[in-house]
Amino acid sequence: MNKFIYLLFGSVFFLDYLAIKLDIIHRSIALLPDILSMVAVLVVLILAGSKDSVIPQKYVVLFLCLIAVMIIGVATNSTTAGSLIVGIRNYLKFLPFFFLPAVFMFTEKQLNSQLKLLLAFVLLQGPLALYQKFIQFGVRSSGDFISGTLTSGGQIPILLAGAIAILTAFYLRQRMTTARYATFLAFMAVPVMLSESKASIGYIPLAFIVPIFTNYRSARNRKNGKQTLGVLILLVVVGFAFVSTYDYFAQFGRESRRDGLVDFFTSGGAAGYLNRGAVDAYQINKTGYVDLIVLPLVELSDEPFKLFFGLGIGSVSSSALESLAADKVDTSDYSARVGSSVSQFLWEIGVFGLLIYLIFFYMLYSDAKRLSRGDSVFNRLALGWSGVIAVATLALFFRDMFRDGALAYTFWFYSGMVATNALRMKKAERKTMISSIRANMVPEDTKTKNISA
């Protein structure tokens, strides 16, 4: 099964890059992860009844509610077949990998090997980002072109911030030296700085601070003040380097009209960037991230059913496959209105669908905090995953979080790993507690003998 996961990671990190960015393989080969999703469905169904199977029922209930919302949206909007297929690929193809750890028990050795492979893939993004910035596209190119092996520049800060959170967790638990932590961090910071994404101002602090907060809240190893101080110092260093790098390269692009990143956030420029007043505009051709949330709420408010259940999955999503887009309604109207996962959720699955996703993220964080107690690699993964969840939650408002396979598949797979092992830990603790209670109970016949004596 571990080789199957290796194949998944290799395909989602490199096939889209080879097909879309380099155009050296056919686009159809990049559909391998979809095929692997179908295989994962069969594996989950076959192993669901095995003795090692531990399926978190609360997530099953939550996903059934999500599917019910999708069905209602599709049925009430007469969603086309093309939209439906696109919607299923967007929303459901990752689910089998969430439940895969629930039906197959991965060992600590296997998890360690997976994380080492992902670390190699993540570290590769640094040299590739330097190549893209200074050779392939040129120093005057926009940070939007710096994507590493991912499909867009906006996705790579999310990936790297998540990797930093995992790295920070291992450092906090004293499983990594300061020198190695700083070295890995330097490689990971390079693509983030070169991508020039303003949202990184939010992603990066969360990647450092949330694992510290979770580590303290889990009442586990609170005496690691040296590591905590080291993390905070490196956060300041990375923050300073990011601002300096952003301001330097801004002189070559459209940001040159501004005085710098700090001035952008302190002079009121950020407010105009986030909210462009698109709701009041006669023609919507440019939107801010606040507009992306307000627009569907305003435009669908006249029809409460559509506001709560959406226009149907896939209805406003684009597709690279022309055969799927052929019978879809014209989505050009929504091109400037769908720029983040939250906006897409509001358009396609409504307020109820968005709430389900937010509940899902809250449940994940609760399980990550529970599992973070302990010294195994699963506990350290959970500690780092608390930071990943925080970064992903923020990313929902700025990017299509699940558009890139490298982000989406790894997120769903390790979220399932955390959720399942949190349940296993809970059951083990309950079993230990029951055994302890029974061991301390005095048998009735012993009591009788003591009284008669």
C-alpha positions, -999 to 999 in steps of 0.1 A, spaced: 0 0 0 29 24 7 40 20 -30 5 30 -40 9 62 -19 43 69 -35 28 66 -69 0 91 -59 25 116 -46 48 113 -76 19 118 -100 3 148 -82 36 166 -78 50 162 -113 24 151 -140 6 184 -142 39 202 -143 52 180 -171 19 182 -191 8 218 -185 40 238 -178 65 219 -199 42 203 -224 63 171 -227 37 146 -219 1 143 -231 -26 159 -208 -44 125 -205 -14 111 -186 -20 138 -159 -54 121 -152 -35 92 -134 -46 106 -100 -82 103 -110 -76 66 -119 -58 61 -85 -89 76 -68 -111 49 -84 -87 23 -72 -88 38 -37 -126 36 -37 -123 -2 -44 -97 -6 -17 -118 12 9 -149 -8 1 -130 -41 2 -112 -34 34 -140 -16 52 -150 -47 71 -114 -58 81 -103 -61 117 -79 -31 113 -107 -9 100 -115 21 122 -138 45 104 -145 78 121 -183 78 120 -187 116 126 -169 123 93 -191 98 75 -222 116 88 -207 150 78 -198 139 43 -233 123 39 -248 157 48 -225 173 22 -236 149 -5 -272 155 4 -267 193 -1 -250 185 -34 -279 163 -46 -305 189 -36 -285 216 -55 -282 194 -86 -318 184 -86 -333 218 -81 -311 235 -108 -312 208 -135 -274 206 -136 -260 194 -169 -241 162 -172 -209 180 -180 -212 202 -149 -220 171 -128 -189 153 -139 -167 184 -132 -184 188 -98 -178 152 -88 -141 155 -98 -138 188 -78 -155 177 -46 -155 139 -43 -124 124 -59 -103 131 -29 -126 114 -4 -113 78 -9 -79 89 3 -94 104 34 -108 70 44 -78 49 32 -59 52 65 -92 42 82 -92 8 65 -54 2 62 -32 7 92 0 25 81 30 18 104 53 45 119 80 33 95 57 37 65 46 72 76 83 82 82 92 71 46 62 90 32 72 122 50 108 119 38 96 115 2 74 146 5 102 165 21 124 158 -9 96 170 -32 91 202 -12 128 210 -10 130 206 -48 107 236 -51 134 260 -39 160 254 -67 132 252 -93 118 285 -81 152 301 -85 155 286 -120 120 300 -130 127 334 -116 162 341 -129 164 319 -160 131 305 -174 110 337 -170 135 364 -161 140 386 -131 114 410 -143 87 384 -144 57 384 -120 57 362 -90 26 345 -105 49 325 -128 69 311 -99 50 279 -92 76 252 -88 61 219 -99 26 232 -90 1 246 -114 0 282 -102 21 306 -82 -7 312 -57 -7 275 -47 30 272 -38 29 294 -6 2 272 8 22 240 2 53 255 16 35 270 47 21 235 54 55 220 51 69 246 75 42 237 100 52 200 99 88 209 101 81 231 131 63 203 149 93 180 146 116 207 158 93 215 188 94 179 198 132 179 196 134 155 167 155 179 146 185 201 153 184 238 150 209 238 122 189 213 102 156 231 109 170 264 97 186 248 66 153 232 55 134 264 64 157 284 41 150 261 11 113 263 18 112 301 22 128 307 -12 97 298 -33 74 316 -9 94 349 -12 97 346 -50 60 339 -55 52 374 -42 19 364 -27 5 389 -2 -15 361 14 18 347 26 17 374 53 -10 353 68 1 318 59 36 319 72 29 332 108 2 305 111 26 278 101 50 288 129 26 299 157 -3 274 155 20 243 163 34 263 193 -1 271 205 -13 235 200 18 220 216 10 242 247 -27 234 247 -21 197 244 -3 198 278 26 180 262 62 190 267 57 226 278 94 228 289 107 233 254 113 270 257 145 269 238 128 254 207 98 278 210 122 308 211 141 294 181 109 291 161 98 327 170 133 341 160 132 323 127 97 336 121 110 371 125 139 364 101 117 348 75 92 377 78 119 403 73 134 384 44 100 381 27 92 418 30 126 428 18 125 404 -12 89 414 -21 98 451 -21 130 445 -41 113 426 -70 82 449 -69 103 476 -86 101 455 -118 63 450 -119 30 466 -113 38 470 -76 64 496 -84 38 523 -79 36 515 -42 61 523 -16 65 488 -3 46 459 13 45 475 48 31 507 33 5 487 14 -9 473 46 -6 505 67 -17 531 42 -51 517 34 -41 500 1 -50 466 15 -86 476 21 -91 486 -15 -73 455 -27 -96 432 -7 -128 450 -14 -131 467 -48 -168 475 -45 -178 450 -72 -213 446 -58 -222 481 -67 -205 480 -101 -226 478 -133 -201 454 -149 -181 430 -128 -146 426 -143 -124 430 -112 -131 417 -78 -114 417 -44 -114 387 -20 -142 403 0 -162 408 -31 -159 372 -40 -178 363 -7 -203 391 -9 -213 387 -46 -229 352 -43 -246 362 -10 -261 393 -26 -270 378 -61 -285 346 -47 -304 363 -18 -335 367 -39 -338 329 -41 -333 315 -6 -332 279 -19 -302 287 -42 -286 307 -14 -286 278 9 -280 249 -15 -262 267 -44 -265 264 -82 -253 228 -83 -218 213 -82 -196 221 -113 -221 248 -125 -196 277 -123 -163 257 -125 -142 256 -156 -128 224 -171 -98 218 -193 -117 190 -210 -137 205 -238 -160 174 -239 -171 182 -203 -176 219 -209 -196 214 -241 -230 211 -224 -223 234 -195 -239 268 -192 -218 298 -202 -196 305 -171 -179 336 -185 -203 356 -164 -186 341 -133 -150 343 -144 -143 373 -121 -167 361 -94 -151 327 -86 -115 332 -73 -115 312 -40 -128 281 -25 -153 300 -4 -167 318 -34 -170 286 -53 -187 269 -24 -212 297 -20 -220 296 -58 -222 258 -62 -232 243 -28 -245 273 -10 -243 285 26 -250 250 39 -222 235 19 -197 261 31 -208 256 68 -202 218 64 -166 225 52 -160 249 81 -173 223 105 -150 197 89 -120 219 94 -129 225 131 -133 187 137 -100 181 120 -82 206 143 -99 190 174 -86 156 163 -51 170 156 -49 185 190 -60 153 207 -36 132 187 -7 156 192 -2 142 227 26 116 226 60 110 211 53 88 180 56 101 144 18 101 143 17 125 172 43 148 156 24 147 123 -8 157 142 10 187 159 22 199 125 -12 192 110 -28 217 134 -8 244 116 -17 229 81 -54 231 90 -50 268 100 -32 276 68 -57 257 47 -86 275 64 -72 309 56 -64 297 20 -101 289 15 -107 327 13 -78 335 -11 -74 305 -34 -91 275 -49 -76 254 -22 -83 220 -38 -75 230 -74 -39 217 -74 -36 179 -69 -4 182 -49 -22 203 -23 -55 185 -24 -45 148 -23 -19 153 4 -43 174 25 -71 148 23 -49 118 28 -31 131 59 -63 146 73 -77 111 72 -45 98 88 -50 123 117 -87 117 121 -84 79 121 -54 78 145 -71 102 168 -100 78 170 -76 48 175 -60 68 203 -93 75 219 -104 39 218 -70 28 232 -73 52 261 -108 41 268 -97 4 267 -69 12 291 -92 31 314 -117 2 315 -89 -23 322 -76 -1 350 -111 2 366 -116 -36 364 -81 -42 379 -89 -20 409 -123 -35 415 -124 -60 445 -141 -93 436 -173 -100 455 -161 -134 468 -130 -117 482 -152 -92 501 -173 -121 515 -142 -139 528 -128 -108 544 -161 -102 562 -164 -138 575 -129 -138 587 
